[in-house]
Amino acid sequence: MNRQRIPSLKLLMGFEAAARHGNFSRAADELHVSQSAISHQVQQLEEEVGQPLFRRVGRGVELTVAGEVLQRTVQRSIDTLRSGLGRISTYLDPGLVVIAAPAEVLHGWLSPRVDDLLAQVPSLCPMLSTDESARFIDETDIDIVIGDRPLQQAGLLEMPLLRDEWVIVASEALAEQLSGSPPEKHAEMTSLICLEESFTRDATASLFRNQLAAFHKHAIYDDERLLLDAALRGRGVACVSRLVADECLRQGRLRILAGYPKIAGHTWWISRVAGATRSPVVTQVFDWLVATAERMSNMNDVNDTSDAHGSHSP
């Protein structure tokens, strides 16, 4: 099957400008060429498509029916090209750092700290992606990956970043109501809200068969953010990822309930290119993430020690 040859972009751009302005002279001014150059481009384009595209009207031009059809197609194509070029220009920002991580890490831990990160690295333009298929660091695509295991790619610097755990929490008001009673009485005072996967997850299944078995289930969710919202509304006690709940715990809107086990969760690893990175900003961000995670771990250790002696985390 014969396929019609596509005219050059130069001819199409000249045609589009002339069609939009209805005047060869103004089109020439916009494209910084002579009027005769626009006339020759239009003439060549008409020869290639085999139809007249303009007719003379006074001192200007107007489109023929064929010209109107072609104008709509060319404008859509140019808009698509400009949009693509605009997206590419984002990647040319010298401060851009692309971080790929699971939603619970970005939503629960990093996103609340982005303002602090930007204060430390003012030139940064972070791009945060929840694409969990990112299993390869490419300096032109992804700078830093946070995942549940090392990437084991040659030439990477990799280390444990965050150690998550499953904790039993309640809203500040509900935690206050429960504080005077032992955990075995809590099921008589409130309900349980939980994730559907918690019943079958190896780490947490035994908790629901034992310490939480007596609770009436108020609601079951399939999204941790919905569970967190329900806990904040005081709808019951919840078993949540400490990372997902981190901001609420730091603000005192949720409390970790004493007397319940804390169960080890994921260890999240951080990876970047070893040695010199694509930009010094990438190294700054990586170092900030590692230092911030270490401070968080130390603070949690202090708070857990305080909780063991009967006080609440701040």
Solvent accessible surface area in square Angstrom, and as a share of the most:
residue,aa,sasa,rsa
1,M,218,0.97
2,N,154,0.79
3,R,210,0.77
4,Q,134,0.60
5,R,170,0.62
6,I,141,0.72
7,P,21,0.13
8,S,52,0.33
9,L,98,0.49
10,K,137,0.58
11,L,8,0.04
12,L,27,0.13
13,M,54,0.24
14,G,0,0.00
15,F,0,0.00
16,E,8,0.03
17,A,1,0.00
18,A,0,0.00
19,A,14,0.11
20,R,106,0.39
21,H,60,0.27
22,G,23,0.22
23,N,22,0.11
24,F,18,0.07
25,S,47,0.30
26,R,128,0.47
27,A,0,0.00
28,A,3,0.02
29,D,100,0.52
30,E,69,0.31
31,L,53,0.26
32,H,167,0.75
33,V,61,0.35
34,S,63,0.40
35,Q,90,0.40
36,S,63,0.41
37,A,31,0.24
38,I,0,0.00
39,S,38,0.24
40,H,119,0.53
41,Q,16,0.07
42,V,6,0.03
43,Q,99,0.44
44,Q,90,0.40
45,L,0,0.00
46,E,41,0.18
47,E,120,0.54
48,E,56,0.25
49,V,39,0.22
50,G,61,0.59
51,Q,99,0.44
52,P,89,0.56
53,L,3,0.01
54,F,22,0.09
55,R,115,0.42
56,R,158,0.58
57,V,75,0.43
58,G,78,0.75
59,R,232,0.85
60,G,14,0.14
61,V,13,0.07
62,E,77,0.34
63,L,26,0.13
64,T,16,0.09
65,V,113,0.65
66,A,26,0.20
67,G,0,0.00
68,E,76,0.34
69,V,79,0.46
70,L,38,0.19
71,Q,29,0.13
72,R,129,0.47
73,T,64,0.37
74,V,6,0.04
75,Q,60,0.27
76,R,148,0.54
77,S,55,0.36
78,I,8,0.04
79,D,86,0.45
80,T,94,0.55
81,L,88,0.44
82,R,128,0.47
83,S,55,0.36
84,G,18,0.17
85,L,112,0.56
86,G,37,0.36
87,R,153,0.56
88,I,99,0.50
89,S,62,0.40
90,T,58,0.33
91,Y,107,0.41
92,L,135,0.67
93,D,54,0.28
94,P,111,0.70
95,G,3,0.03
96,L,7,0.03
97,V,0,0.00
98,V,10,0.06
99,I,0,0.00
100,A,2,0.01
101,A,3,0.02
102,P,8,0.05
103,A,36,0.28
104,E,47,0.21
105,V,0,0.00
106,L,12,0.06
107,H,80,0.36
108,G,3,0.03
109,W,0,0.00
110,L,0,0.00
111,S,58,0.37
112,P,40,0.25
113,R,18,0.07
114,V,26,0.15
115,D,112,0.58
116,D,87,0.45
117,L,1,0.00
118,L,60,0.30
119,A,75,0.58
120,Q,121,0.54
121,V,5,0.03
122,P,112,0.71
123,S,73,0.47
124,L,12,0.06
125,C,50,0.30
126,P,39,0.24
127,M,60,0.27
128,L,65,0.32
129,S,31,0.20
130,T,76,0.44
131,D,71,0.37
132,E,114,0.51
133,S,87,0.56
134,A,13,0.10
135,R,82,0.30
136,F,130,0.54
137,I,5,0.03
138,D,59,0.30
139,E,68,0.31
140,T,117,0.68
141,D,77,0.40
142,I,18,0.09
143,D,9,0.05
144,I,0,0.00
145,V,5,0.03
146,I,3,0.01
147,G,5,0.05
148,D,62,0.32
149,R,132,0.48
150,P,38,0.24
151,L,21,0.11
152,Q,160,0.71
153,Q,39,0.17
154,A,99,0.76
155,G,55,0.53
156,L,28,0.14
157,L,60,0.30
158,E,44,0.20
159,M,56,0.25
160,P,54,0.34
161,L,17,0.09
162,L,9,0.05
163,R,178,0.65
164,D,15,0.08
165,E,37,0.17
166,W,24,0.08
167,V,0,0.00
168,I,2,0.01
169,V,0,0.00
170,A,0,0.00
171,S,9,0.06
172,E,88,0.39
173,A,68,0.53
174,L,14,0.07
175,A,4,0.03
176,E,99,0.44
177,Q,119,0.53
178,L,2,0.01
179,S,67,0.43
180,G,76,0.73
181,S,32,0.21
182,P,62,0.39
183,P,42,0.26
184,E,131,0.59
185,K,94,0.40
186,H,7,0.03
187,A,25,0.19
188,E,135,0.61
189,M,88,0.39
190,T,23,0.13
191,S,22,0.14
192,L,1,0.01
193,I,0,0.00
194,C,0,0.00
195,L,4,0.02
196,E,108,0.48
197,E,97,0.44
198,S,0,0.00
199,F,60,0.25
200,T,110,0.64
201,R,48,0.17
202,D,141,0.73
203,A,39,0.30
204,T,0,0.00
205,A,11,0.09
206,S,48,0.31
207,L,3,0.02
208,F,18,0.07
209,R,163,0.59
210,N,96,0.49
211,Q,94,0.42
212,L,3,0.01
213,A,58,0.45
214,A,85,0.66
215,F,12,0.05
216,H,129,0.57
217,K,91,0.38
218,H,96,0.43
219,A,28,0.22
220,I,87,0.44
221,Y,39,0.15
222,D,119,0.61
223,D,38,0.20
224,E,41,0.18
225,R,125,0.46
226,L,97,0.48
227,L,1,0.00
228,L,14,0.07
229,D,57,0.30
230,A,1,0.00
231,A,0,0.00
232,L,52,0.26
233,R,153,0.56
234,G,33,0.31
235,R,104,0.38
236,G,0,0.00
237,V,0,0.00
238,A,0,0.00
239,C,0,0.00
240,V,4,0.03
241,S,3,0.02
242,R,14,0.05
243,L,3,0.01
244,V,6,0.04
245,A,0,0.00
246,D,5,0.03
247,E,57,0.26
248,C,7,0.04
249,L,18,0.09
250,R,103,0.38
251,Q,102,0.45
252,G,21,0.20
253,R,111,0.41
254,L,2,0.01
255,R,40,0.14
256,I,25,0.12
257,L,13,0.06
258,A,75,0.58
259,G,64,0.61
260,Y,20,0.08
261,P,50,0.31
262,K,78,0.33
263,I,33,0.17
264,A,83,0.64
265,G,28,0.27
266,H,92,0.41
267,T,46,0.26
268,W,9,0.03
269,W,68,0.24
270,I,0,0.00
271,S,2,0.01
272,R,22,0.08
273,V,29,0.17
274,A,45,0.35
275,G,58,0.56
276,A,98,0.76
277,T,22,0.13
278,R,94,0.34
279,S,13,0.08
280,P,106,0.67
281,V,15,0.09
282,V,3,0.02
283,T,40,0.24
284,Q,86,0.38
285,V,0,0.00
286,F,3,0.01
287,D,77,0.40
288,W,26,0.09
289,L,0,0.00
290,V,40,0.23
291,A,41,0.32
292,T,10,0.06
293,A,3,0.03
294,E,106,0.47
295,R,137,0.50
296,M,19,0.08
297,S,57,0.37
298,N,83,0.43
299,M,107,0.48
300,N,28,0.14
301,D,85,0.44
302,V,97,0.56
303,N,20,0.10
304,D,38,0.20
305,T,78,0.45
306,S,40,0.26
307,D,24,0.13
308,A,86,0.67
309,H,154,0.69
310,G,66,0.64
311,S,56,0.36
312,H,100,0.45
313,S,34,0.22
314,P,106,0.66
